[in-house]
Amino acid sequence: MNKEILDKVEEIVKIVKDSPSYQTYLELENKMKSHPKIPKLIEEIKKLQKKAVQMVSQGLEIDSIEKELSSLQEQLEEIPLYQDFVDIQKELNDSFSFIKESIEELFIF
């Protein structure tokens, strides 16, 4: 029984990896890595998020960081390539959620 389950899971993974959505996701991800602005913006957002978490844990206000984060996020979202990536990522996440829920339903006792 376990072998059958693993075989089916591998089959699902293969279907997902071969899907046009996943292939598009990979292409967009690679394009984003070589984009002149996207990696820098993402890196700066991550740094500010870490700084905000540290400041919150110290009981400090983060209003200025929140404003800067918002500005950087807006800049990122204005880039069509990034928006395409986010859209396909949401589509894939919806598919993954559906697959997960379907599998969970099969194992409810």
C-alpha distance (Angstrom), angle and dihedral (degrees) to the residues before:
residue distance angle dihedral
M1 . . .
N2 3.81 . .
K3 3.81 91.6 .
E4 3.80 89.8 53.2
I5 3.79 91.2 51.2
L6 3.80 92.5 48.7
D7 3.80 90.6 48.0
K8 3.80 90.8 52.4
V9 3.80 92.1 47.4
E10 3.81 89.6 51.0
E11 3.79 88.7 49.7
I12 3.81 90.9 52.5
V13 3.81 91.2 48.3
K14 3.80 90.8 50.8
I15 3.80 91.6 49.6
V16 3.81 90.4 51.4
K17 3.81 94.1 46.0
D18 3.80 91.1 48.9
S19 3.80 93.8 47.1
P20 3.81 119.6 112.2
S21 3.81 89.9 -124.9
Y22 3.78 93.2 57.2
Q23 3.80 92.3 44.7
T24 3.80 89.7 51.3
Y25 3.80 89.6 48.6
L26 3.82 90.9 54.4
E27 3.80 92.2 47.7
L28 3.79 92.6 50.0
E29 3.79 91.5 46.0
N30 3.81 90.4 54.8
K31 3.80 92.4 46.5
M32 3.80 90.5 50.7
K33 3.82 91.5 53.6
S34 3.79 90.4 59.4
H35 3.81 96.0 40.6
P36 3.83 113.1 116.5
K37 3.84 95.3 -129.2
I38 3.81 111.5 21.2
P39 3.84 100.8 73.1
K40 3.82 91.4 46.0
L41 3.80 92.8 49.6
I42 3.81 92.6 47.3
E43 3.82 91.2 48.4
E44 3.80 91.9 49.8
I45 3.82 91.7 47.8
K46 3.82 90.8 51.6
K47 3.81 91.7 49.6
L48 3.79 91.8 50.3
Q49 3.81 91.8 46.6
K50 3.81 90.4 53.8
K51 3.78 90.5 47.4
A52 3.81 90.5 49.7
V53 3.81 91.7 51.5
Q54 3.81 90.5 50.6
M55 3.79 92.0 48.3
V56 3.80 92.7 48.5
S57 3.80 90.5 50.6
Q58 3.82 87.3 53.6
G59 3.80 91.1 49.6
L60 3.80 94.0 -112.1
E61 3.80 127.2 143.5
I62 3.79 116.8 -105.3
D63 3.80 101.7 -170.2
S64 3.81 94.4 121.1
I65 3.82 91.8 47.4
E66 3.80 91.1 48.5
K67 3.81 90.0 53.3
E68 3.80 91.7 48.8
L69 3.81 91.2 46.7
S70 3.78 90.3 50.6
S71 3.79 91.3 50.4
L72 3.81 92.9 49.2
Q73 3.80 91.5 46.4
E74 3.80 90.3 52.0
Q75 3.81 90.4 50.7
L76 3.80 89.9 50.8
E77 3.80 93.6 48.1
E78 3.80 90.8 51.8
I79 3.81 90.1 65.7
P80 3.84 108.0 92.4
L81 3.81 93.2 -149.8
Y82 3.80 91.1 56.1
Q83 3.80 91.5 46.7
D84 3.82 90.6 51.1
F85 3.80 88.6 50.9
V86 3.81 92.6 50.3
D87 3.81 91.2 48.3
I88 3.81 94.1 51.9
Q89 3.80 90.1 43.4
K90 3.81 90.0 55.5
E91 3.80 90.2 48.2
L92 3.81 91.3 52.0
N93 3.80 92.4 45.5
D94 3.80 89.5 53.3
S95 3.80 89.3 51.5
F96 3.80 91.7 48.5
S97 3.80 90.9 49.5
F98 3.79 90.7 51.1
I99 3.81 91.7 49.8
K100 3.81 91.5 47.5
E101 3.80 93.2 48.8
S102 3.80 91.6 47.1
I103 3.80 91.5 51.9
E104 3.79 92.1 46.2
E105 3.80 90.6 52.6
L106 3.79 89.9 55.9
F107 3.80 91.6 56.6
I108 3.80 99.8 47.5
F109 3.77 109.7 119.9
